[in-house]
Amino acid sequence: MTGSQETRKMVFFTAADAPSLDEDGMMEPAVIDPAAFAEIDLEPYSKASRLSVLFKGSGPDGFSLVHVTFDAGFRLPRHTHSVDCLYYVISGEAIMGARRLGAGDGFFIRAGVPYAYEAGPQGVEVLEFRAATSFDIQVLDQTAERWRAIVASLARAGVEAQAETQAGAVATTAG
């Protein structure tokens, strides 16, 4: 935020102007053992997520808002962040073990607490609210075995989505 924006009582932002989380640099990159990726193609995984910084206040204790979209089956590795975060599901589902969070649901997680979730069959769109303008990510899933399962969740979701589409087409032509 620029100096003139700091003194304003109201600041507007648009999704169209929002930089990606990588472009903004507010989250320190994850450190992951390179050996875990020696035999795993991560391109489908990296293309299945979109993260943009909608708002970022000034100073380290400024407020921030990140918009996240994950494709169907996208599985976050088990990880922690260095700051508290409040998550709000806009659409789709976030699956955390036996719990399914849909539109209007959310969760709060303290700094340093490990968590993971998977996007449901339609994917998930989430808002992340933080009272911080920079934070880190500590990925706890470091082995090739764990990452194979994480990347495979996307392929599995693609197969399931294709089967649902084909079943719908068969039902339409049969009716």
N, C-alpha and C positions, 0 to 999 in steps of 0.2 A: 504494500500500500504506500502511496506517495505521501509526502509531508502534508500536502493540502487535503488529502483524504483523511488523515489522522484527526484533524480538527472538526471534520463534518460530523453531524449527528446521525446522518444516514448515508450509507454507501450502497450503491447498486452493483450487481454483478450479473453477467449473462453466461449461460452455458457455452454459447458460441465462442466467447473470448477466453474460456478456461484452459489453462495449460494442462498438459498431462502431469501426473505425479512425478514422472521421470524428468520432464522439462523443468518443472518448478524446483525440484531438488529438496522438497521439504522432508522427504523420508530418505534416510541413509540407505544405500543399497544393501541387500541381504548378502551375508557371507555364507557361501555354500561350498562344500568340499567339491572341487572340480572332478575328482574321481567318481563322484556319484553320477556325473553326466557323460562319462566317456562313451557309453553305449546307448544313451537315451536321446531321442530327437525331441527337443523342447519347443520347436517352432509352433506346433499346434497349441501347446500350452500357453505360450506367450501371446498368441493371436486371440485367445479366448477371454481376454480381460481388457477392460478399458477403465482407466482411473483418471479423473480430472479434478483439479483443485478449483472449486467454485469460488471459494473465499479464503483469504489468508490475511489476518490482521497483522499489525506491526509488533515487533519484539517477540521474544521467545514465549511469552505468556499470552500472546494474542490468540484470538479465537480462530478456528479453521473449520472448513466444511469441504469434504471430499465426496465426489459422486463416483460410485463404482458400479460397473456392469460386468457380470460374469456369465458366459454362455452355459448352456445346459451341461451338467456334469462337472463343471469346473470345481476342483477341490483345492482349497488353500492348504498348504502344508501346516503342520502344527507349528505355531510360532508365538512370540510375545512382542509387545511394543513397549517403549520406554515411558509412555504416557497413557492415562486413562482414555477410554473412548466409548462413546454412545453410538450404537448402530440402529438404524431405522430402515426397515424393508419397505421399499416403494412398490415393487411388483415382483412376481415370481415367488420362489421359495428359497430359504437358506435352511439346510438340513444339518442339525448338530446332534449326532447320535440318533436317539429316538424322537427328538423334538423337531418339529417342522414349523418354521416361522414364515408366515405369509405377509401380504400387504397390510401395513398398519402395526405389525409386530416389531419387536426389536430386542436388543440386549445391551447391557452395560458391562464393560470389563475393565478391571483395574490394571494398571501398568504392571508388567512382569508376570501376569497370569497366562499360562499357555492355553491356546484354543485353536480350533480349526472348524471349517464348515464346508459344505458342498452345495453348489447351486442345484436347484431342483430341475425337473424335466423341461421347464420353460426358461431356465436360467434364473438369475436374480439381479435386481437393481437395488442398491443400498446407498444410504447417506451415512457418512461417518463424521460425527461431531467431536471436536477435540478443543480443549483449552490450552492449545500449544500450536506453534507454527513450525516446529520441527520435531521429528521423532525418529526412532530407529526401528528396525525389525530384526529379531533374532530367530532364525529358522532352526527349529529343533529336529526336523526330519532331514537327515544328512546322508543317509545311505542310498545306494542305487536301488535297493529293494523297495524302500519307501517311495522313491520318486517314480519307479516303474508303476506302482499302484496308483499314484496321484495322476500321472499322465494317462494311464489306462482308463480312468474314470471318464475322461472326455470321449474316448473312442466308444466306450460302453454306452454313454449317453447318446452319441450319434447313431448307433445301431438301434437303440430303443426308440429314438425320435423317428427314424426311418420306418421302423415296424409300425408305429402308431399312424404315420402318414399312409402307409400301404393298407393298413386295416381300415382306415377311414375311407379310402378310395374304393376298397372292395365293398364296404357297407353301402356306399353311395350308388355304385353300379348295380348292386344286388337289390336295392330298394326301388 
